[in-house]
Amino acid sequence: MKDKMTLTGIEVFGYHGCSVEEQKLGQKFFVDVELNLDLSISGRSDDINDTVDYPKIILLTEKIVGGTPRRLIETVAEELASKILSEFDKVDAVKIILHKPNAPLPMTYKEAAVEIFRTR
């Protein structure tokens, strides 16, 4: 079993949704990122170069979720997972949960969310 690094509740303002209003007005999204990687080397060395510098993951998350408007949150989650795997070679797998708490629907509910898991 691989080790995990988890970043939860990354808050980003984005413009994703199927309606014109969502893409114009935007809303807050919350992202949880789980990285599967070997943490044993960094655990022994205490050296940032032996692990994933998680502020860089947060900045990438902010760039993608706060960037180009998409109709589907599935697309946003897929793009983020893909970028993490391509830019961070120590990461073997990634799980993204993208929360959209304020989708403009006429029903009462807490949030819409997607969860994806991708490996190398």
N, C-alpha and C positions, 0 to 999 in steps of 0.2 A: 504494500500500500504506500502510495506517495504521500509526502507531506503536503500541507495546504497553507496558503497565505490568503487571508480573507479581508476584503475591504467592503464595509457595509454602509449604506445610506449616503452614497455620494450624491449630492444634490446639484442638479444642473438645470438651467432654464433652456428649454428647447422649443422647436416649432414643428413638431411631428403630429400628424393626424390626417384623416381623410377629408375633414371639412376645411373650407377656406378660412373660417374663423380661427381654427387651431393653428394653421400655418401662418396666419397674420398676427394673432395676439400672443401665441405661445403659452407655455405653462411650465411648472416645475415637474421634473422627472427625478426619480431616485434610482440609483443603480447599486447593485451588490455584485462584486467581482470576486470569484474564488479561483485562485491559481493553484494548480498541482505542479509541484516541483520538488527537487531534492534540497532540503534545508540543512542537511547534515554538515556539509562543508562550511557554510556560513555560521552554523551553530557552534562549530569548533574554532573557526578563524576570527570571528567577530569583525569581518571585513565586508563592507557594503558591495565590493566588487564580486563577491562570491554568492550573491543573491539577486533578487529583483528589487530595485529601488522603487518602493511602492508609490512615492509621490509622482513618479513618472507615469505610472498606471493611471493615477487620478487625473493628471493633466491630459493624458490621451483620452480618457473617458469624457472629460469636459469638452475637449475639442470635437469629438465625434457626436456626442449627444447634443451639444450646443451648436453644432455646425449645420450642414446642409439639411433642410427640411425633408423628411420622408413621410410617406403616407402611413406606413406600418411600423410599429415598434419592433416587429420581428426583423425588419431590415436594419434598423439601428443596432440591435443586439448582435446580429450576424456580422455587421461591419466591425463592431468593436472587438468581438472575439477573434475575427480574422486578423485584425491589426495587431492585437496582443501576441498572437502566435507567430506572426511574421517579424515583429520587432523585438521580441524578448525570447532569445534562444534557450534560456534556462527553463522556460515554461513548457511543460509537457501537455497540459490540458487546461482548459478554462471553462468556468461556468459563469454565465451572465444572467442576472435577474434584473429586468428593466421594469420598474413600477411607474405606472401612469395613474396618479390618484384623482385627476380631475377631468377625465374624458367627458365631453359634454353630451351626456345621455339623459333621457327623461326618467330613468329608474334610480332607485337608491341603492348604492353599493359603495364599498370602501375604495377599490381601485381595480384597474385592469393591469395585468402584468404578463410578461413572457419570461420563460426560463429556457436557456439553451446551454448545451454542453458540447464543446468541440475539442478534439485532440489533434495532435500532429499526425 
